[in-house]
Amino acid sequence: MKKLKLTYWISTLLFSGMMLFSATMYFTSPEMSQTFQHLGFPDYFRVELGIAKYIGVLLLLAPFYGLLKEWVYAGFTINMISGSIAHAALGDPISASVTPLVMLGILGVSYYTLHRLDDDVQPAVVKNIVQTAS
């Protein structure tokens, strides 16, 4: 259980750190603005995506489980896949297409370990509910 928690937190913090870094770059880096233009996205999308990443990281690190957390993982998954496809479609260097996929792998580890931890906790919760109901 300790190893699983450690894996969850390392993967989640690593992914979150990269998302915070990229979101910050969306607002502070002229090169990032040029990248969004190169990809054919309007400038307001860069701002929206930066805000969404900040909110997503906040929710990813928040201590709750449920449907909202699932949507956070789904949103980041779509973002990583879309980023990889966008760079590949324009013929950007392979590193620009592979980096989001590597981050998607790290996010996958976070998601998998979150559910493994939830499965370990859930039976005890269900037992308490059943005992309380009877």
matplotlib code that plots the C-alpha trace (Angstrom):
import matplotlib.pyplot as plt

x = [0.0, 2.9, 4.5, 1.2, 0.7, 4.2, 3.8, 0.5, 2.0, 5.2, 3.3, 0.6, 3.0, 5.3, 2.3, 0.9, 4.2, 4.6, 1.0, 1.7, 4.9, 3.2, 0.2, 2.5, 4.4, 1.1, 0.9, 4.6, 6.3, 6.1, 7.4, 4.4, 2.1, 3.9, 3.5, -0.2, -0.3, 1.9, -0.6, -3.5, -5.2, -6.6, -4.8, -7.8, -7.5, -4.0, -5.6, -8.5, -6.2, -3.8, -6.7, -8.1, -4.7, -4.5, -8.0, -7.3, -4.2, -6.0, -8.7, -6.2, -4.4, -7.6, -8.4, -11.7, -12.8, -15.7, -17.0, -15.4, -12.0, -12.7, -13.5, -10.2, -8.3, -10.3, -9.7, -5.9, -6.0, -7.7, -5.3, -2.2, -3.5, -4.7, -1.3, 0.6, -1.7, -1.5, 2.3, 2.6, 0.1, 2.3, 5.5, 7.0, 10.1, 9.3, 10.0, 7.0, 4.7, 6.3, 6.4, 2.6, 2.5, 5.1, 3.1, 0.0, 1.8, 2.7, -1.0, -2.0, 0.2, -1.5, -5.0, -4.2, -2.7, -5.5, -8.0, -5.9, -5.8, -9.6, -10.2, -8.1, -10.1, -13.6, -14.2, -13.7, -16.1, -18.7, -18.4, -19.0, -22.1, -23.5, -22.8, -24.4, -27.5, -28.2]
y = [0.0, 2.4, 1.7, 2.3, 5.6, 6.7, 5.8, 7.7, 10.8, 10.8, 10.4, 12.9, 15.6, 15.1, 15.5, 18.4, 20.2, 19.9, 21.2, 24.1, 24.9, 24.7, 26.8, 29.4, 29.5, 30.1, 33.4, 34.5, 33.2, 35.0, 31.8, 29.9, 32.4, 31.9, 28.1, 28.5, 30.6, 28.0, 25.3, 27.5, 28.2, 31.6, 33.5, 33.2, 29.4, 29.7, 31.7, 29.3, 26.3, 27.9, 28.6, 25.1, 23.6, 25.6, 24.5, 20.9, 20.7, 22.1, 19.4, 16.7, 17.4, 17.9, 15.1, 13.8, 11.0, 10.8, 11.8, 15.2, 13.7, 11.3, 14.3, 16.0, 12.9, 12.8, 16.4, 16.1, 12.9, 14.7, 17.6, 15.4, 13.4, 16.5, 18.2, 15.2, 15.1, 18.8, 18.8, 15.6, 17.0, 20.1, 18.1, 19.5, 17.8, 14.3, 15.5, 17.9, 15.0, 12.5, 14.7, 14.9, 11.1, 10.6, 12.9, 10.9, 7.8, 9.5, 10.6, 6.9, 5.7, 8.3, 7.2, 3.5, 3.9, 6.2, 3.5, 0.8, 2.8, 3.4, -0.3, -1.0, 1.5, 0.8, -2.6, -1.2, 1.7, -0.8, -2.9, 0.1, 1.1, -2.5, -2.7, 0.7, -0.2, -3.4]
z = [0.0, 0.8, -2.5, -4.3, -2.6, -3.3, -7.0, -7.1, -5.5, -7.6, -10.9, -9.9, -8.7, -11.7, -14.1, -12.2, -12.1, -15.9, -16.4, -14.1, -15.9, -19.3, -18.2, -16.8, -20.1, -21.9, -20.1, -19.9, -23.0, -26.4, -28.0, -26.7, -28.2, -31.5, -31.1, -30.8, -33.9, -35.7, -34.7, -36.1, -32.8, -31.9, -29.1, -26.8, -26.8, -25.3, -22.4, -22.0, -22.0, -19.5, -17.1, -17.6, -16.8, -13.5, -12.5, -13.6, -11.5, -8.5, -8.9, -9.6, -6.3, -4.3, -1.8, -3.2, -5.5, -7.8, -11.2, -11.3, -10.7, -13.7, -15.9, -14.9, -16.0, -19.2, -19.9, -19.5, -21.6, -24.4, -24.1, -24.3, -27.3, -29.1, -28.5, -29.9, -33.0, -33.6, -33.6, -35.7, -38.3, -38.9, -39.2, -36.0, -34.5, -33.1, -29.6, -29.8, -30.6, -28.2, -25.1, -24.7, -25.0, -22.3, -20.1, -21.0, -19.8, -16.5, -16.2, -16.8, -13.9, -11.7, -12.8, -12.4, -9.0, -7.8, -8.7, -7.1, -3.9, -4.1, -4.5, -1.4, 0.6, -0.8, 0.7, 4.3, 3.5, 2.1, 5.2, 7.4, 5.4, 5.6, 9.3, 9.9, 7.8, 9.7]

ax = plt.figure().add_subplot(projection="3d")
ax.plot(x, y, z, "-o")
ax.set_aspect("equal")
plt.show()
